[in-house]
């Protein structure tokens, strides 16, 4: 079992910045990758960014150059630094952990944190 707790959401004006945090607990050594997804009103959840255990990162095209994922291994925490925020970044942001089980991968989710960007 893996537990994920997010923090850092809020309301910000367009062009501003926010940093989200996600702290993992439980069977953290089983985690293969950590990432952030988001769900905007009326839309499906989408991948924002992820980082593997080896440090490889990937980003959605819509956030490249504006968002940065990083991690503090000692604190079991992953961060999402969001700069140059746009109103279309408004969404609930969810922390995600991927844990392999044999040939399958199981997704663990945090409860989500609201990010609202005003124009």
N, C-alpha and C positions, 0 to 999 in steps of 0.2 A: 504494500500500500504506500502511496505517495500523497502527501497533502501539500497544497499550494495556496499561499495567501498573498493576494495582491494589495498594493497600496499606491497612492500618489495621483489618482485621478482628480479631476476638478474642472472648473470653468476657466477658460483663458481666451483672450482676444486673438484674432487671426494675426499670424506673425510671431506669436509668443511661443514659449517652450514649457514643457512639462517632463518630468521624469517619473516613470512607473517602476515599481519594485515588485519582485515576486520571490518569496522565500519558500524553499522546499524543505519538507521534513518527512520523516518516515524512512522508507527504503531508498534513500537517495542514490546509493551506489548502483542501483538498477537502471537509473535514468540514462537514456541514450542521447536525448536531445531535449533542450528547453526552448520554448518559443512564445510568441505572442500572436494571438488571433484577435480579430475584432468583428463585431456585428453592428452595422449601422441600421437605423430604423428602416424596415421594409426590405432589407437585403439579407443575403445569406452570410454566414460567418466566413471570413476569409483570413488566410495566413498573412501576417504582417512581416514577421521576421523570425528566424530561428538560429540557434547556435548548437553545434554538436559537442560531444565530449572532447573531441579533438580541436575544437575552436573554429571549425568552419562555419561561416555565416551565410545566410541568404536573405534577400529582401524582396518584397513585392515591388514591382516597378513604380508604383504610385508613391512609395516612401523613400526610394533610393536617394541618397544625398541629403536627406532631412532627418531620418531616424537612424539611431545607432543602438545595437544590442551589445551588451557587455555582461560580464559575470564576475562575481567574487566567490571563488571556490571555497574559501575558508568560511564564508558566511552562508553558503548554500543559496545564494541569491543571484538572480538575473535582473538586469536593468534594461529599461527601454527609454533612451533619451530621445525626445521628440522636439525638434526645432522647426521653425518656419511653419507652424501649424496652420492648417486651412480648415474652413468650415466643413469640408467633406471628410475630414478626419474624425468628425464627431461620431462616436460609437461607444459601445461597451467593449472594453479590452479584456481579454481573457488570457491568463497564463496557461501554458500547456506543457506537459511533460510526456515524452514518449518512452515507454518501457517495453523492451522486447520480451515476449514469452514464446519461446520456441521459434516457430516460423511466423508468428504474428506479432503485431505491435499494438499495445494498449495505450489509449490516451487518458491521461489524468488532466482534470481541469480545475482552475480556481473558480471562485464565484463571480469574478469580473469586477471591473472598476470603470465608472462612467467618465468619459472624456468629452467635454463639450467645448467647441470652438465657435465663438461668436464672430460675426462679420463686422 
